[in-house]
Amino acid sequence: MLGTTSYARQSELPGRHSPGGVRPAHAKTDFPWAAGSADGSMEVMMTRLDVPPAEVRAAAALLTDAERQKAARKIFEHDRRRFIVARARLRQVLGKRLGVRPEAVELEYGEHGKPALAQPFAASGLRFNVSHCDDVAAYAISRGREIGVDVETVREMPDADEIAARFFSRDENEQYQALAPGDRPLGFFNCWTRKEAFIKALGDGLSYPLNRFDVSLAPDAPARILRVETTAADDCGWTLHSFLPAPGVVGAVVVREDL
């Protein structure tokens, strides 16, 4: 895993840490963690999912019967716990912004599985997206604009070069190969999270080819969408932000620009 020096130079969203957060074992950063755009149109929040059993039981009480059944079908206990806590936290985040109890929030899913608010809450214009990475979950919220988020733990991967050659665009793979060996793990996950966040914002799943758009990935370069099909970055209609809430964790959020 990369050290903390690489992360301090990259973060773009100014974060704030809520009091009373749980201190993760692998980092000096307290959770929950939150950041937002300067105009207040977008929020990103993160929380830990490794909570005591009593909190898991309280979280389960906020879920629907269908959600509890989905959790029960998971084979491993840690997967059940993560699903229950992540979904309960999502309900709390949405319920607070909608002015309703968490258990009253109604969700629906798009053709490719992207969650959204169901009626009557869809009329609020609230858009959201969720990403999980081990015992960390990220939530991105916006008003009236589609949004996608992804988080990953930065780590050495023996097949990273092969994955980059297969799934990155030609220009992205060239950017990646040009990095110094020590910068490649962060560069790889910069690219991966940014592409994943864009795909999730679109809501098309992997039906949208990954080579149809380019993102920046170098640790010292600003986070940007460089191309969407034949459209240049400034006219693509999407904005990309990176965020680094803790040493060893990298994230990206993509939001639709005002039309």
C-alpha positions, -999 to 999 in steps of 0.1 A, spaced: 0 0 0 12 35 -8 23 59 19 6 91 29 29 115 10 14 106 -24 -22 114 -12 -17 148 3 -7 163 -31 -38 151 -50 -69 158 -30 -93 182 -47 -125 182 -26 -119 200 7 -130 175 33 -144 180 68 -145 154 95 -175 150 118 -169 148 155 -172 115 171 -161 95 141 -147 60 144 -109 58 139 -101 32 112 -73 8 120 -53 15 88 -54 53 88 -51 84 109 -82 99 94 -114 99 115 -148 89 99 -174 99 91 -158 121 65 -176 146 42 -168 171 15 -188 193 -9 -185 215 -39 -181 253 -33 -216 260 -46 -232 234 -23 -247 215 -52 -229 183 -44 -219 164 -13 -197 133 -7 -198 115 26 -180 84 38 -185 61 68 -172 30 83 -191 -3 81 -173 -22 108 -197 -13 137 -206 -33 169 -233 -59 167 -258 -36 185 -255 -10 157 -259 -37 131 -292 -47 147 -304 -11 149 -294 -6 113 -313 -37 102 -345 -22 117 -344 6 92 -344 -18 62 -373 -31 42 -382 -68 43 -368 -72 8 -335 -56 19 -332 -78 50 -339 -108 28 -312 -97 4 -288 -94 33 -297 -129 46 -288 -144 12 -252 -133 15 -229 -162 24 -204 -144 46 -213 -126 78 -191 -96 70 -209 -92 37 -243 -92 55 -230 -67 80 -216 -44 53 -248 -45 33 -271 -38 63 -250 -9 76 -244 7 42 -281 6 33 -292 19 66 -267 48 64 -280 56 29 -315 57 42 -305 80 70 -287 103 46 -316 105 22 -342 107 50 -325 137 65 -326 156 32 -362 146 24 -375 153 59 -388 118 65 -379 88 86 -351 66 71 -374 36 69 -400 56 49 -376 62 20 -386 43 -11 -361 33 -37 -362 19 -73 -336 6 -97 -329 15 -133 -324 -9 -162 -288 -15 -153 -293 -15 -115 -286 22 -106 -306 31 -75 -329 61 -74 -357 76 -53 -391 62 -61 -423 83 -61 -433 104 -43 -397 112 -34 -384 113 -70 -401 147 -74 -375 162 -49 -348 160 -77 -324 144 -52 -298 122 -70 -274 99 -52 -249 71 -57 -231 47 -34 -198 28 -34 -184 2 -11 -148 -8 -5 -142 -33 23 -154 -16 55 -158 18 39 -188 32 21 -191 65 1 -223 84 -7 -226 111 -33 -256 134 -33 -267 161 -57 -299 180 -66 -313 176 -101 -280 163 -116 -270 127 -122 -240 116 -101 -217 87 -97 -191 78 -71 -164 51 -66 -138 44 -39 -110 19 -38 -81 9 -15 -48 16 -33 -27 -15 -34 -2 -34 -55 -18 -57 -81 4 -82 -100 -20 -80 -130 -24 -42 -130 -6 -38 -163 -27 -65 -180 -60 -49 -167 -49 -15 -178 -41 -28 -213 -75 -45 -215 -99 -20 -199 -82 15 -201 -85 34 -233 -54 36 -255 -45 71 -243 -51 61 -206 -29 31 -210 -2 53 -225 -5 77 -195 -3 47 -171 27 31 -188 46 65 -187 43 67 -148 73 58 -126 69 24 -111 62 38 -76 34 60 -90 16 32 -109 -6 18 -81 -21 53 -74 -23 60 -111 -41 27 -118 -67 33 -91 -71 70 -101 -81 58 -135 -102 29 -123 -123 49 -98 -127 78 -123 -140 55 -151 -162 37 -127 -177 69 -113 -185 81 -148 -201 48 -158 -222 49 -126 -232 85 -133 -244 75 -167 -264 46 -153 -256 24 -183 -235 -1 -165 -208 -18 -185 -230 -16 -216 -211 17 -222 -177 8 -236 -148 19 -214 -127 30 -244 -152 57 -254 -139 82 -229 -106 92 -213 -97 104 -178 -66 118 -163 -47 95 -139 -13 108 -131 -10 116 -93 2 152 -100 -24 159 -126 -58 175 -119 -87 151 -121 -104 156 -154 -125 139 -180 -104 144 -211 -128 131 -238 -162 115 -242 -164 98 -276 -157 126 -300 -165 154 -276 -136 174 -260 -134 178 -222 -147 213 -220 -179 204 -239 -186 169 -225 -212 180 -199 -196 163 -169 -174 173 -141 -149 150 -123 -135 154 -88 -111 133 -69 -110 129 -31 -87 112 -7 -104 108 27 -77 86 43 -42 73 35 -46 43 12 -81 52 0 -88 70 -33 -122 81 -46 -138 99 -76 -171 116 -81 -186 126 -115 -216 149 -117 -236 162 -146 -232 199 -153 -261 223 -154 -279 221 -187 
